[in-house]
Amino acid sequence: MSQAPSESLSATPYGTLPPASTPSVRKPLSLPRLREMHTQGDKITMLTAYDATFAAVADAAGVECILVGDSLGMVCQGLSSTVGVTLEAMRHHTECVANGLRRSQATAWLIADLPFGSYHESKEQALRSAVTLMQAGAHMVKSEGGGWTTDTVRFLVERGIPVCAHLGLTPQTVHALGGYRVQGKTDESAALLRREASALQDAGASMLVLEMVPALLAAEVTQQLTHCPTIGIGAGSGTAGQVLVLHDMLGMNLGKMAKFVHNFMDGAPSVRGAMEAYVRAVKNGSFPDNSIHAW
């Protein structure tokens, strides 16, 4: 028996994405729009994604920024840290996510991590690595650390590559930090973080992730930076936006759930519903709760 025409048009095998959806009422995110949101105090939402389907669902749920994080090494590849993630792996997953966005609303701002060893040798190496990720579909690249990275950020920005910086707990250097520990707890380390944040903004960084930083310090850095919005993860509610690893916020962490994570699948009707709940919670300020999720 032949399929009805409607069935043959709508069916997509193996969970593949349908043809591109109707145009979204939301305009595609851009750097000017993100700066405008920051100025207006509109919280910025970000989630990680590593494949086309989850990226499309996050976009449809209203997530404004999607990060192809090198956390894929742990959640997708089963590695013990992000150190083993290669540039080719990042290129592949960035391309997958970009394809998913193009097949859906295509409104989210796409950020890709520069993996360990892909920007440490020289500014020129960083440029080559960034070009690889941009050509795969990224709108922005993210690098970890301050100090020596400042010149690299400036070098990339001067060549038209938007950069998101990352301070606090920097997973690529977790071995040097002595483990997954809160950063900036002493007066000296807090002062260093403030200086590095200002230097990265001055170098042209358009966004700054603050990971596992005391809430008060993160709020102070957020106020200190006039045109570089901060995105917190384990950094309290005083940042300009929030990011979580997708698998964590869906309650799919195979190990111990971090203090700063909330399971948005709990009570949600679907994955998209969980993502929409996350967006609402960040926007209305109910997540994160400093009494629960911060230091």
C-alpha positions as CSV (number, residue, x, y, z in Angstrom):
1,M,0.0,0.0,0.0
2,S,1.4,3.4,-0.9
3,Q,1.8,6.2,1.6
4,A,-0.6,9.1,1.6
5,P,0.9,12.2,0.1
6,S,0.9,14.0,3.4
7,E,2.8,11.1,5.1
8,S,5.5,10.9,2.4
9,L,6.1,14.6,2.6
10,S,6.2,14.9,6.4
11,A,8.0,11.6,7.3
12,T,11.8,11.9,8.0
13,P,13.7,8.7,8.8
14,Y,16.1,8.2,11.7
15,G,15.0,11.4,13.4
16,T,16.5,13.6,10.8
17,L,15.5,17.2,10.6
18,P,12.6,18.3,8.3
19,P,13.1,20.9,5.7
20,A,13.8,24.4,6.8
21,S,10.9,25.8,9.0
22,T,9.0,29.0,8.3
23,P,10.8,32.3,9.0
24,S,11.1,33.1,12.6
25,V,9.6,36.3,14.2
26,R,12.9,36.7,16.0
27,K,15.6,38.4,14.0
28,P,19.0,36.6,13.9
29,L,21.3,37.6,16.7
30,S,24.2,39.8,16.0
31,L,26.9,41.5,17.9
32,P,25.1,44.9,17.8
33,R,21.9,43.1,19.1
34,L,23.8,41.4,21.9
35,R,25.3,44.7,22.9
36,E,21.9,46.3,22.9
37,M,20.5,43.5,25.1
38,H,23.4,44.1,27.5
39,T,22.8,47.8,27.6
40,Q,19.1,47.3,28.3
41,G,19.7,44.7,31.0
42,D,18.1,41.9,29.0
43,K,19.7,38.7,30.2
44,I,21.5,36.7,27.5
45,T,20.8,32.9,27.3
46,M,23.4,30.4,26.1
47,L,23.5,26.6,26.0
48,T,26.0,24.2,24.5
49,A,25.0,22.0,21.6
50,Y,27.1,19.5,19.6
51,D,24.8,18.3,16.8
52,A,22.2,19.5,14.3
53,T,19.0,18.3,16.1
54,F,19.7,19.7,19.6
55,A,20.9,23.0,18.0
56,A,17.7,23.3,16.0
57,V,15.6,22.6,19.1
58,A,17.5,25.2,21.2
59,D,17.1,27.8,18.5
60,A,13.4,27.1,18.3
61,A,13.2,27.3,22.1
62,G,14.6,30.9,22.0
63,V,18.1,30.2,23.2
64,E,20.1,33.3,22.0
65,C,23.6,31.9,21.9
66,I,24.7,28.3,21.2
67,L,28.2,27.3,22.2
68,V,29.9,24.4,20.6
69,G,32.0,23.7,23.6
70,D,35.0,21.6,23.9
71,S,33.0,20.0,26.7
72,L,32.0,17.7,23.9
73,G,35.2,15.7,24.8
74,M,33.5,14.7,28.1
75,V,29.8,14.5,27.1
76,C,30.2,13.1,23.6
77,Q,33.6,11.4,23.5
78,G,33.8,10.1,27.1
79,L,37.1,11.8,27.8
80,S,38.1,12.8,31.4
81,S,38.7,16.4,30.5
82,T,38.6,18.8,27.5
83,V,42.3,18.6,26.9
84,G,42.1,15.7,24.4
85,V,39.6,17.5,22.0
86,T,41.2,18.3,18.6
87,L,40.6,21.2,16.3
88,E,39.2,18.7,13.7
89,A,36.6,17.5,16.2
90,M,35.6,21.1,17.0
91,R,35.3,21.8,13.2
92,H,33.1,18.7,12.7
93,H,30.7,19.5,15.5
94,T,30.6,23.2,14.6
95,E,29.6,22.3,11.1
96,C,26.9,19.9,12.4
97,V,25.4,22.6,14.6
98,A,25.6,25.3,11.9
99,N,23.8,22.9,9.5
100,G,21.1,22.3,12.2
101,L,20.6,26.1,12.6
102,R,20.3,26.6,8.8
103,R,17.6,23.9,8.7
104,S,15.6,25.6,11.5
105,Q,15.1,29.2,12.5
106,A,18.8,30.2,12.1
107,T,18.5,33.0,14.7
108,A,21.0,31.9,17.4
109,W,24.5,33.3,17.6
110,L,27.0,30.5,17.2
111,I,30.2,30.3,19.2
112,A,32.9,27.7,18.9
113,D,35.7,26.8,21.4
114,L,39.3,27.0,20.3
115,P,40.5,23.7,21.8
116,F,43.6,23.1,23.8
117,G,46.8,23.5,21.8
118,S,45.1,25.2,18.9
119,Y,46.0,28.8,19.9
120,H,48.9,28.4,22.3
121,E,51.8,28.3,19.9
122,S,51.4,31.8,18.3
123,K,48.9,34.4,17.3
124,E,49.2,33.1,13.7
125,Q,48.3,29.6,14.9
126,A,45.2,31.0,16.6
127,L,44.2,32.8,13.4
128,R,44.4,29.6,11.4
129,S,42.4,27.7,14.0
130,A,39.8,30.5,14.2
131,V,39.4,30.6,10.4
132,T,38.8,26.8,10.5
133,L,35.9,27.2,12.9
134,M,34.5,30.3,11.2
135,Q,34.5,28.6,7.9
136,A,32.6,25.7,9.5
137,G,29.9,28.1,10.5
138,A,30.8,29.8,13.8
139,H,30.1,33.5,14.3
140,M,32.6,33.8,17.1
141,V,35.4,31.8,18.7
142,K,36.1,31.4,22.4
143,S,39.5,31.2,24.1
144,E,40.4,30.5,27.7
145,G,42.6,32.5,30.1
146,G,43.9,35.9,30.5
147,G,47.4,37.4,30.5
148,W,49.2,36.1,27.4
149,T,45.9,35.5,25.6
150,T,45.2,39.3,25.5
151,D,47.5,39.9,22.5
152,T,45.9,36.9,20.7
153,V,42.4,38.3,21.3
154,R,43.5,41.7,19.9
155,F,45.2,40.0,16.9
156,L,42.0,38.1,16.0
157,V,39.6,41.0,16.6
158,E,41.7,43.3,14.4
159,R,41.3,40.7,11.6
160,G,37.5,40.6,11.9
161,I,37.0,37.6,14.1
162,P,34.7,38.2,17.1
163,V,36.1,36.6,20.3
164,C,34.5,35.4,23.6
165,A,37.0,35.3,26.4
166,H,36.8,32.9,29.4
167,L,38.1,33.5,33.0
168,G,37.8,31.8,36.3
169,L,37.8,28.1,36.1
170,T,39.4,27.4,32.7
171,P,38.9,23.6,32.0
172,Q,41.7,23.4,29.5
173,T,44.2,24.2,32.4
174,V,42.3,22.2,35.1
175,H,45.5,20.2,35.9
176,A,47.4,23.4,36.5
177,L,44.6,24.8,38.7
178,G,44.6,21.6,40.8
179,G,41.1,20.5,39.8
180,Y,37.6,21.9,39.3
181,R,37.8,24.6,42.0
182,V,36.3,28.0,42.6
183,Q,38.6,30.7,41.4
184,G,39.0,34.3,42.7
185,K,38.4,33.5,46.3
186,T,41.5,35.4,47.6
187,D,42.0,39.1,47.4
188,E,45.0,38.6,45.2
189,S,43.4,36.2,42.7
190,A,40.2,38.4,42.6
191,A,42.3,41.5,41.8
192,L,44.1,39.5,39.0
193,L,40.8,38.4,37.5
194,R,39.5,42.0,37.5
195,R,42.7,43.2,35.7
196,E,42.6,40.4,33.2
197,A,38.9,41.0,32.5
198,S,39.6,44.7,31.8
199,A,42.5,43.8,29.6
200,L,40.5,41.4,27.5
201,Q,37.7,43.9,27.0
202,D,40.3,46.5,26.0
203,A,41.7,44.0,23.5
204,G,38.3,43.8,21.8
205,A,36.7,40.7,23.4
206,S,32.9,41.0,22.8
207,M,31.9,38.6,25.5
208,L,33.4,37.0,28.6
209,V,32.5,33.7,30.3
210,L,33.0,33.7,34.0
211,E,33.1,30.1,35.4
212,M,33.0,29.1,39.0
213,V,33.8,32.6,40.3
214,P,32.2,33.9,43.6
215,A,28.9,35.7,42.9
216,L,30.0,39.0,44.4
217,L,33.2,39.1,42.3
218,A,31.4,38.1,39.1
219,A,28.8,40.9,39.7
220,E,31.6,43.4,40.3
221,V,33.4,42.4,37.1
222,T,30.1,42.7,35.2
223,Q,29.7,46.2,36.4
224,Q,33.3,47.0,35.7
225,L,33.0,46.0,32.0
226,T,31.1,48.6,30.1
227,H,30.8,47.0,26.7
228,C,31.7,43.3,27.2
229,P,28.8,41.3,28.6
230,T,29.6,38.5,31.1
231,I,28.1,35.1,30.8
232,G,28.1,33.2,34.0
233,I,28.3,29.5,34.8
234,G,28.6,28.9,38.5
235,A,29.1,32.7,38.9
236,G,25.8,33.8,40.4
237,S,23.0,35.9,39.1
238,G,24.8,39.2,38.7
239,T,26.3,38.4,35.3
240,A,24.8,39.7,32.0
241,G,23.8,36.2,31.0
242,Q,24.0,32.5,31.8
243,V,25.3,29.3,30.1
244,L,24.9,25.6,31.0
245,V,26.1,22.4,29.4
246,L,23.1,21.0,27.5
247,H,23.4,17.5,29.0
248,D,23.6,18.9,32.6
249,M,20.5,21.1,32.3
250,L,18.6,18.0,30.8
251,G,19.6,15.9,33.9
252,M,21.9,13.6,31.8
253,N,25.1,14.1,33.7
254,L,26.6,10.6,34.3
255,G,28.6,11.8,37.3
256,K,27.9,14.1,40.3
257,M,25.8,17.1,39.3
258,A,27.7,20.4,39.9
259,K,26.3,22.8,42.4
260,F,25.5,25.4,39.8
261,V,23.4,23.1,37.6
262,H,19.6,22.8,37.7
263,N,17.8,20.0,36.0
264,F,15.2,21.7,33.8
265,M,13.9,18.4,32.4
266,D,12.3,17.9,35.9
267,G,8.6,18.5,35.2
268,A,9.1,19.6,31.6
269,P,7.0,18.0,28.9
270,S,9.8,17.8,26.4
271,V,13.4,18.7,25.7
272,R,12.2,21.9,24.0
273,G,10.0,22.6,27.0
274,A,13.0,22.2,29.3
275,M,15.0,24.7,27.1
276,E,12.1,27.1,27.2
277,A,11.9,26.8,31.0
278,Y,15.7,27.6,31.1
279,V,15.3,30.7,29.0
280,R,12.4,31.9,31.1
281,A,14.3,31.3,34.3
282,V,17.3,33.2,33.2
283,K,15.3,36.1,31.8
284,N,13.1,36.5,35.0
285,G,16.1,36.1,37.3
286,S,14.9,32.9,39.1
287,F,18.0,31.0,37.8
288,P,20.6,30.9,39.1
289,D,19.6,31.3,42.7
290,N,22.6,32.6,44.6
291,S,21.6,30.8,47.7
292,I,21.7,27.4,45.9
293,H,23.8,27.7,42.7
294,A,26.6,30.1,43.7
295,W,29.6,30.7,46.0
